[in-house]
Amino acid sequence: MTRKSIVDWTRPGKVLSLEQKQFYQKNGYVLVRKCIGREELNKYEERFNAICERKVKPPASMLVMKDVSLAKKVTPDSKCALLDSRISLSLSGIDAITKLQDFCDEPVLFSYCEHPRVTDVVRDLIGSSPESRIQAMHTMLINKPPDTGKLTSRHPMHQDLIYFPWRPADLTICAWTAMEKINKKNGCLQVVPGTQTQPLKEHEYPDWEGGVNKAYYGIKDYDLSLPREYVEMDAGDTVFFHPNLFHGSGANRSDGFRKAISCHFANYDHTKYIDVKGTIQEETGKQIVEIIKKHPQRYSVKPGQEVTFELSWRLRSRPVHHDGKENL
């Protein structure tokens, strides 16, 4: 039985036109130009720089990460690298850090997730009304490094849903904002329009000679002949996309870092956690649980508390413009 959508795809939204909404429904993504202003982007970049330069202490719950090709200079035997903030920050400043993840407790960066230019679009695409309650589930600021020649700065084609133990998928969306000009040369997003209608595929680590960043899964036996769209963006442009959409990014072949900030949102009232045991998400869940278990204090795991895939997300998500605690 087909579930009736809570989104009315026959009417324009609060901020999106009917054409924009229907483009998203058909293709699984929509690009909104000039969504975020330069003043806000500067604020996010200044906070990123301050954290990297140790001028601002990051919240304990935030992960500060390095690219595997940089991390291998310290841990050459590791195929996948995910360094904690103390190790990463001790190596050097801005050029050492490639991602800030889980910034729900960092007020300046989290203001991105509360920005009305973002949340209005989110509610138009996964809400039943402009007042729909939403939850920030997964937050990242990406500082994609110039590739070292090992092509580790690329991200394999994947579906974000592989990481998410909640449904329905149609009521989750990613907002991904360019903090500077992003094009093919510095590794823009690549998407395969319409693939959001496909089921979740099996994922695995790609067999790349230069190494793979931790949790950078790719679709198993991916069909390279599928036609891709390259989402080139100017600073402030924001692409909103479905968690089942096939997407990835190429290597950064420029001389500079490429920055973007993003948040995955879920509809708070209509989304529920699921049991992934026996599904193609089970192995992903186990790996994420192991990461959480290694850092119980960072994620506020209580003594004796069982760490599950669901709990790993409950501990890292945060309500947006509401104080609900009982659902996500």
Secondary structure, 3 states (H helix, E strand, C coil): CCCCCCCCCCCCCCCCCHHHHHHHHHHCEEEECCCCCHHHHHHHHHHHHHHHCCCCCCCCCCEEECCHHHHCCCCCCCCCCCCCHHHHHHHCCHHHCCEEECCCCCHHHHCCCCCHHHHHHHHHHHCCCCCCCEEEEEEEEEEECCCCCCCCCCEEEECHHHHCCEECHHHEEEEEEECCCECCCCCCEEECCCHHHCCCCCEECCCCCCCCCCCCCEECCCCCCCCCEEECECCCCEEEECCCCCEEECCCCCCCCEEEEEEEEEECCCCEECCCCCCCCHHHHHHHHHHHHHCCCCCCCCCCCCCCHHHHHHCCCEEECCCCCCCC
